[in-house]
Amino acid sequence: MAAVETVKETLASSACASGAAGRRRGFVWADAVVGLAVISTVTVALLATAGRQNWESNKLADSRAADRLAESALMELQAGRALPPTEDDARVEVRHVGGGAPQGWVWAQVTATVGGRSRSVFGLAPAAPAARPVNPPTTREVRP
């Protein structure tokens, strides 16, 4: 009888062992699935962040281009020259603003728009754009 009991105990322990191993395999599978889900989530978040950074970079570049265009247009006005030609997505508007300008000069607001981003600068411009002006009154000459 002792031999039968020994066989029963051996079979029971091997059945428990195979059941525990099966359960462990299930946990490994669940861990792998959760790990893949975490990696997928992080990848999607990084791709979204990279796209957003590229979009913001383009907006900032358009803002800087609008700044440069407005400043160069004001300098051309101050020099008595025609406004420079603009690209397809760029636009320059000049508006005379009243008040307190020296004789022969007007305050001008130059607004440049590039890619939907607008920037404005204010400055003195000659009242008669055809005449070549002298230095604006706000400019000081530096002599050596």
Secondary structure, 3 states (H helix, E strand, C coil): CHHHHHHHHHHHHHHHHHHHHHHHHHHHHHHHHHHHHHHHHHHHHHHHHHHHHHHHHHHHHHHHHHHHHHHHHHHHHHCCCCCCCCCCCEEEEEEEECCCCCCCEEEEEEEEEECCEEEEEEEEEECCCCCCCCCCCCCCCCCC
